[in-house]
């Protein structure tokens, strides 16, 4: 139908019955094949799309064919050329940057086998999420604020996004905590020492708000205690205090969450099994709590009941505490570690425990560090992972079967990560594309995806 209401029809370039005046269309208008419906859009050599008229779309055959195939998710393909194949399902963007995808579920990934947010990745629910690992527990939050924890202990489960929308998350021995979008802390799991919810029942079945008189930016969980860092640089702790891990000057039980009495401006915080460390805005750091292996860097093995300074020559930007060792990343991208070194987790080429910081991997620069159990991992600027320490059950993910590695060693494969977390004998990370990868000991399900065997190389965790 032309714009002057005259009707023209043709087929294979020949005059068709009913064509007005018997005029054949110009050769460059559009020569159809019998049975071909209209293509969408206007392009050189193609019919224009007529406003107000429904489109008749060809089905995707999976054998190449013309552009503009109809996919469940929308149109895919450039009308001026043909694609080699048709996409399957709704992962239309897998065909190329020119593909157009129609978002489903309001653009929120739902673990339904579709590319719901049209980023070219099916079920990429962990992109922009947060990750935690400790002991045999792994927890991860999605970009929508939903929480999923798997592995051993009582803190496992799946919780959909609530009004709080959980973000940064931590994992303890049998409990976990996370910061909500409302800047409040929510905890769940084992609560025998009040480590999840001070004054609450022995078990907290779902993320429940911890009453803190502050806005929180980070929370971390030790074996049986928790601490939170406020926007004002304050630190609050609650839970077990047998080894003075609450940092309030005693080792007796303490009711409720307590603020560490220190006129300091903290910017980072990390908890080990029974100790804790924090970095200040001026690049210094302090530790307190259990000190059986010198993990608080005070020159002896006595428990430290108040935050005490650690002597590091460089400006500290991040801290991370393992079971009984501690590491710090500096502005010079060096990693210093101290404490238990029986498995080489300090990365200084020895198995000698240290009461004072030692540089890990003299010639290697890093952008982040995570200490967990008896191992340490770090990310380089490229996103590549390096690990050292205990390698039982392939927990380091390196190309080798030695029981331990005494210096930073690259993980197998060429994956690039944005975040990495070390648990008791497993490691998990979020890749730059948002996939969750785990490796190491999996007998308690801490590698996710239903797997309960060890994995010596990074393995993608299906969101199901």
N, C-alpha and C positions, 0 to 999 in steps of 0.2 A: 504494500500500500504506500503510495507516494504522498508527499505533503499536499498535493492538490486533489487528493481523494481518488486518483486514478489507480486502477489495480493492474499490476504486472505479475505474471508468473512465468517461470521458465524452468527447464530441466536439461542438464548436460549441454547447455549452450544452444539448444534447439528451441524454435518457437513452439510454445505450448498452447493447447486449445484454450480459448477464453482470453488470450492476451489481446489488449486493446490495440487496434490498428495493425496488429501483426508485427509491431516493432520488436526487434531483439535488443536486449539490454547491451550497453557497452561492455566490452570484454573485461574492463578493469573493475566492474561493479562487484561481482561475486559469482563464481561458478560453482554451483552446488553439485553434490553427488546425490543420486536418488535416495530419499529417505533421511538425508541429513537435516536436522533442525537448525534453527538459528544459533549462532554463536553469541556469547555475551559481549557487550562493549563494541566500540567502533574502532576500526583499525584499517590501515591501508590494505585494500583487497577484501574487505569484509563489510557486511551489512551493519548499519547503525542500530543501536539498541533503541527501541521505540518506547517512549514513556507511556505508562499505563497499560502496557501489554504484558502478559505473563511470558516468562522465558521457558522454552522447551529445551531441556538439558540432556545431553547424551550420558549414558551410564559409563562408568569406568570399567574397561575390559581387562586391565592388567597386562595388556600386550602392546603397550605403546599407544598408537592412535593419535588423535588430534588434541591440541591444547584445549583448555576449558573443560576438562573432564569434570563430571559432577562427583564430588566426594561428600561423605557424610558431614564433613566439617565445613564445606563451602567450595568455592572455585579454586582451582590450582592450575597454574600454567599461563604462559604468555601467548595471547591470541595470534602473534605473528610467527610462531614456530611450534614444533611438536616436541613433546617430552618422550623420553625413552621408555618410561613405564608409568603406571598409575600407582599412587600411594594407596596403602591399605588402611582401613579404619579411619581415624580422624587425625593422624599425624601428618597432616598435609604439608607442613613446613619442612618435612624431611626431604622433599623434592628440590628445594632450593629457596633462595631468598625472595624470589619473585612470587612465591606461593602465598595465597591468602587463606587464612584459617578463620572459622567462625567460632568464637569462644563459647564454651559450655560451662555450666555451673557458676555463672557470673565470673568466669575467669579464675576460679580457685581450683587448684589441683585436688582431686578427690580419690585418687587411687582406684580409678575405674577403667583403666586400660586406654584412656584417651589423653590427648594433649589438650587438657581443658583450658590452659591459659595461652595456648598458641605460641609457645616459646621454642617449638621444635623438638621438645623432649616429652615423651609419654610418662605420665605419673611422676613428674619432677617435683614432688611435694616438699622435698627437703631444701630446695634452693632458697637462699636467704634465711634458712633456719639456723638453729643452734644445736650443739652437740655436747654430751658429757659422758664420761666413762670412769668407773672406779670399781675395784674388785671384779665381780662377775656381772656387773650391771651396766647397761648402756641406755641412755635416754637421748631423745632427739625431738626438737620442736619443729613444726612446719612454718612456712611463711604466713599461714593463716592463724597461727597461735595454738594449733592442736599439739598434744603431747603424746609420745609413744615411748614406753620403757620396756626393755626385754632383757632376759637373762635370769639369774638366780635371785634369791631373796624375796622380800615382800613388797618391793616397790615397783613391781612390773604392772603394766596395764596400758590401756589406750583411753585417753580422755580428749573428746572433741574440743574445739576452740570455745572458750567461754567468753563472758563479757570482759574478763581480764586479759585474755589473749596472752598466753605465756610465751616468753622469748628466751633470754639467756637462762640456761639450765645447768644444774649440778647433780652429781650422783654420789651417794655415800655407800656405806657397806650394805645397808638395808633400807635406806630412805633416800629421798631426793627433794630438791627445792628448785624453784624457778622464779624469775622476776616477771610480773605481769606488765601489761601495757599501762596499768595504773600506777607503776613504780612501787608496787607492794610485793612482798615475798609470799609465795604459796609453797607449802611442803606437804609431803605424804609419806606413807610407809611406816617402818618400825619406829616406835616412839617410846621405848622402854626408858630412855634417859632424857626424854623431852627434846630429842634432837630434831624432830619434825615439827611438833606443836607443843610449846611449853604449857604444862598443865593439862594437856589433852589425854585421851585414852592411849593405851599401849600400842594401838595400831590405828593409823589414819588412812582411811580407804581411798581418799581422793584429794587432789590438791586443795589445801585449806589455808586461808590467809593467816599469817603470823602477825600479831599486833606489834608493830614497831612504829615509834613516833618519828618517822623520817621517810623521805623518798629514797628508794633504793635503786642503785644502778648495777650491782653485781651481788650474787650470792654464791657461796661454795659450801660443800659438804665434806666432812671428814668421816672417819669410821662411825663415830657416834656423837658428833657435834656439828654445828653449822655456824657460819658467820656471814654477815652481810655488810656491804660497803654502801654508804649513803652518798647522795649528790653533794653533800657538804664535806665529804672526806672523813666521816666518822665510821667506826667499825662496831657492830653489835654482834654478840655471840651467845649461843644457847646450846644446851645439851650436856653431855658428860664432861666432867672436869677432873677426872682422876689424875691426869698428868699435867694439870694447870693449863689445859689447852684453851680455856676461855680467856686467859690473859688478864684475870682480875686480881692477881696477887695471892690466891689460895688454891688448894687442890681439893676443897670440900665441895659437895653439891651446891649448885646455885639455882634458885627458883627464877624462872622466866628468862627473857633475853636481857643481857647486860651490855652496857656500852663500855668499851675499853677506855679507861681514863688516861688519855694522852692528848696533849695539845698539839696534834699533828694533822696534816692534810694528806690523807691516804688517797692513792689513785689506783692501786691494784691490790688484790688479795688472793691467797691460795692456801688451802688446807691439805695437810698430809693425813696419815691415819690418825695420829694423836698430837700433831703440832700444827702451827699456822705461821705464815709469813705475810708481810705486806710491804708495798713500796710507797714512798712518799712523793709528793709533787716535786721536791727538790732533788730527786734521783737517788735517795738513800733508801735503805730497807731495814726492817726489824723482824725478829722471829720470837716465838714463845711456845711453851708446851713441852712435850716429851723430847728427850735429848739423848737416848740410849746410844746412838751412833754419832753424836755430834751434829745432828741435822739442824740445830738452831745456830751453829757456828759461833759458840761462845767459849771455845777452848777447853771445855770439860764435858762430862757426861751427866751433869745434874739437870733435872727438870728446870725450866725457866718459867716463872709464874707471872711475869709481866713482859710486855714487848721490849726487846733488847736489840741494840744496834748490831748490824753485821758489817764487817769491814770488807768492802768491795772497792777497788780503785777506780772503777768507771761509774758513769751515770746509769742507774737501773731503770728500765722501762717496763719490765714484766717479771713476775715471779711465778714459779710453779713447784708445788711440793708433791713428792711421791710418798710411798709408805714410810720410809725412814731416811730419805734424802731430799735435798732441795736444790733447785736450779734458778738462776736469774739471768735474764737477757739484758744486755746493756745497749746504750745508744750507739756504741761502736760495733754492734751486731755480734758481739762475743757472748758466749754462754759460760757462766761460772757455776760449778756444782760442788756440793759438799755433803757429808753424812755417810751413810752406809754405801760401801762400794764392793761388796762381796761378789757381785755379778758384773762389775765393770760399768755400773749405771752412772758413774761420774764422768765417763768418757775421756779420762786422762791417760789411758793406755795401761792402767794398773788395776789391781783388785784391792788396793789399800784404802781403807776408809779414811776420811779426812774430816777434821774439825774446823777447817778453814777453807774458803772458796778456792777452787782450782779451775783453770780454763779447760773446757772440753773441745777437742779438735782444734788445735792451734791455727791451722791454715784455712778453716772453713768459717764463713759468715752466715748468720741466720736472721730470720725476721720474727720467729716465734718459737716457744719451747713448751713442752708438756712432759711432766714427770709423773709416772704412775707405777705402782708396785715396785719392782726392781729394775725398771727400764726407763729410758728417756728418749723422746723423739723431738725433732725440730724441723721447721720448714725453712727452706731457703727462699730467696726472693723470687725464684722461678716457680715456686709451688711444689718443688720436689721434696720428698720426705727422707730424712736421715734418722736412723735409730741406733741405739747402743744399749748394752746391758744384757739382761736375761733373755735368752732366745728359746727357752723351753716351749715346745709345741708350736714352733715357728712364730712366736709372738712378735718378732721384729719385722717380719715380712721381707727379709733380705734374701738374696740369691746365695744361700749357704745353709749348712745344717749344724754349724758349731753351736754348742750349748750357750755361749755368750760371746758378745763382741765388745771389745774394750775401747773402741773409738767410733765416732760417727760413721755409719755405713749406709749407703743409699738403699732404700726399699726397692723391691723388684718392680718391674714395669715402668712405664713412662707417665703415670698419672700425675696430675698437678692438683694440689689441694689448696683450699682456702682456710681450712680449719682441721686440726688434728687433736685427738685426745687419747691418752694412754690409760688403760684400766689395769686390773691386777695382772692378767696374763693375756690381754688382748688389746688391740688398738683399732680405733675407728676414725674415719676422716670424711669430711665433705669435700668433694672435688669442686673445681672452679665452675663446672656445669651443674652443680647441685646434687650429684649422685652421692649416696651414702655407701662407703666402702669399709669393710671390717676384715680383720685377720687375726690369727693367733688361736688361743684356746676357745673352743665353742661348746664344750660339753654341757654347759648350763643354758645354752641358747643365747649367749651374749653377743653372738655375731649376727643375730637377726635372721629373718627369712625362713625360720623353721629349722635351720641347720644346727646340728649338735655334734659336729666333728671339728677337728682343728683345721685351720686354713693357713698354709704357709705363704700365701700371696694374697694381696688385696682382692676381695670378692664383693661384688655389688650386692647391696641389700635391697630386695624388692620391697616396695612399700606395703605390700600385703602381709 
